Amino acid sequence: MRKGYLLIIMLLSQTFVAFSQGSLEIQPGYTLEDKVSTAGYLEFKANIKNISDVNVRVGVFRSIDSEVAGSENNFCWGTACYPPQVDTCTATQFLTPDAIDTTFVGDYTPKGNNGTSVITYCFYNEEDLADSVCHTVTFEVTTLSISEDFNDAEVDLYPNPVRDVMIFKYDLPVAGEYSLRVFNVIGNQVAQRNINGTTGNVAINANSLVPGVYFYKFMDGSKVLETKKFFVTR
């Protein structure tokens, strides 16, 4: 039986310059948004500024300094979101002098696992890798108490990452007004299927979805019973 958790979530962060020549700066006001209760993850956002007087192409490198077993993290930069196994972006962002890029997002998904994970994100000048600035984030998740028992329902998606077709396998204790709803990373619903009966499979064509991070919500009427993240690749 799955449980709902009341969590303490702590963010400790530090920005440091890794032999920078002064091209890049992480702007004050970076944020951490707690989406554990609604979507199952934490979202770290940072704005990157070109403080030089020349154009710069900026890339991102992620270093996992320590990671809680069973947790998961990934990042988005520009229009691309990268799966957990990817540490370096494949597309850079073009910044003119004084331009600020606001597209960076680092997601951390504890998946019900307590503990501390430390992740460093480095933003670098594509033409001079030594010209970089880095930010270290410490995510600490601690369970205080069990808050709620959910229905003993199981919904699993395969494959993940998805290429052409996503298949949801479900095993439900009782019949209900269940549905599966798929959302992109900015919260727009891109697909929905109703669930009939208590066991079976639901297939959704993913060919129209652009590669990136998505979420599916398993719902009973208007109540969200579970939210999970998955990836679409080509």
N, C-alpha and C positions, 0 to 999 in steps of 0.2 A: 504494500500500500504506500502510495506516495504521500509525502508530507509537505506542508507549507512552513517556511522558516521565517522567524524574526531575526534579522541580521544586524550586526554592527559592521559598518563598512568604513574603513579608514583610508585616506589618501595622504601619503607623504610624497613630496616631489621636490626635485632639485634640478635646476638648469645649470649646465656648465659648458664652457667653450673648449672644444678639442682643437687646440692650435688654430684658432680662427684668424683669418686676415681681416675680419670685420665685415664680411658680406651679408651675413645672416643673423637674425635675432628672433628669439621666441618672445612674442609679445606678452606683457603682463595680462592677467585675467584669464589664463587657461582654466578650463572647468572639468569637473567630474560629475556626471549625472548618474544617479542611482536608478537603473531600470530593472533591477533584480526582481522586484515584485511583479512587474508587468510584462517584462520581456526576457528576464533571466540573465541580464548582463549589466556591466558597468561601462560607461562611455566616457573616455577622456578626449577632450578637444583642445587643440592648440592652434594659434595663428602665427604664421611665419612671415617675417618682413625682410625684404632686401634693403639693407641700410647702406649699400654701396652706391656709386654713381655710374655703374655699368649694369647691363642686363645679365641675369644669372638664371641658369637652369638648375632647379633644385630637386634632389632625390631624397628618399628616406630609407634608412636602414634600422631594423629592429634587432636588439640584443636581449635575449631572455637571460637575465642574471640568475634568477632562481624562480621555480615554478611549482605550484602545488600540484601533486599528482591528480590527474582526472580533470583539472581545469583546462581552459582553452582561451587563446587570445589571437586576435588578428588586427589588421589596420587597413584604413582606406586613405588614399592620397589622390587628389584630382578626381577623375571620374572612375577610378579603378579601386576595387576592394580585393584584398589578397587573402587566400585561405591560410589557416594556422601554420602550415609547413613552409610558407614563404617569408623570408626575412628582409629581402631587398625589393624595392619597387622596380617595375620594368618600364615605367613611364615617368618622366620628370615633369615638373611644373615650371613654366617660363615666367620669371618675375622681372619687371622693369624696375629701375631705381625707385625706392620708396613704396613699391607695391607690396600688398599684404595678401597672402594666401590663407583662406579660411577653410580649406577642405579637409585638413587632417583630422582623422578620428581613430583612436585606439580603443578596441573593445576587449573587455575581460569578462569571461563567463565562468563563474566558480563551479557551476553544475552541482551545487549542494555540498561542495568540498570546502572545509574550513582551512585557514592558514594564510600565509603571506607569500605573495609573488612579487618579484621585483623585475621591472621591464624598462629598458632604456631605448628611447627613440632618438636617432641622430638624423639631422637634416644637413645635407652636404651640397657643395657646389660641384656640379657634374664635371667641370673642367679642372677642378683642384680639390681632390678628396680631403686634403688636410684642412681646407676651409670649411669648417662645420661647427654646428652647435647641437648639443645633446640635452635631453631631458629624461631624468630617471623618475619613474613612478613606482611607489610601493602600494600594492593593493592588499589590504588585510581584511579578511572576512571571517567573522566569528558568529556562531549560532548561540543566541541567548536562550531561546525556548522554542518548542513546537507550538505553532499558532493554530493550525487547522489540519484536519484530515481531509484529503480529497477522495472522490470516488475512485474505487479500485479499477481504473480504466487504463488500458495500454494502447498507445498509438505510436508507431515507429515509421520512419521514412527511410527508404532505400532506393537507389544508392545515394550516398552523400560524400562527395559532391555529385550533383545531378548534371547530366548532359542533355538528354532528349526527353525522357519521361520520368516523372517522380511518382513513386508508388507508396501509398500509405497503407500499412497493415494495421488493423484495429481489432481489439478484443475488449468488449464492453460488458460490464456486469448486468446492466439492464438497458432496455430500449429507451430512447429519448429523442429530443429534437437536436441531434448532434450535427455539427458541420465542421469542415476544415476550411480555413481562410488563409491565403498566402499574401504576404506583404513584402514590398521592397524595402530597402534600407532607410528610405525617407518616410515610410509609413503609409504609402499608397497601396490599397488592395489590388492585387493583380490576378487573383483566381479564387474561386470558391466552389466547394462541392458539399452536398448534403450526404449524410451517412445513413444508410438504411440497414436495419437489423443490428445485431450485436457483434458479429464477427465478419470479416471479409477484407477486401482490398479496394482502394480507390486510386485510380490512375489519373494524373494531370499532365498534359503535354507542356513541356518547358521550352519548346523551340522558339517561342516568341519572347522569352525572357533574356535580357542581356546578362552576360556573366557578372557575378558579384555576390553580395551577401543578401539573403532573404530570411524571412521568418514565417513560420506557420503557427496558427492558433487553432487549437482544438476547443470547440465551444459547445456548450449545452444551452441552446437558446441564445440569450445575450450574455451569458456568463462564460468568461474565459477560464477553462480548466487547466490549460497547459500552453506554454509558448516555447518554441525551440527554434534555433538558428540552423540554417543550412546554406550551402554554396551551389551556385550554378557555374559550370565551366564549359568550355568548348574544346 
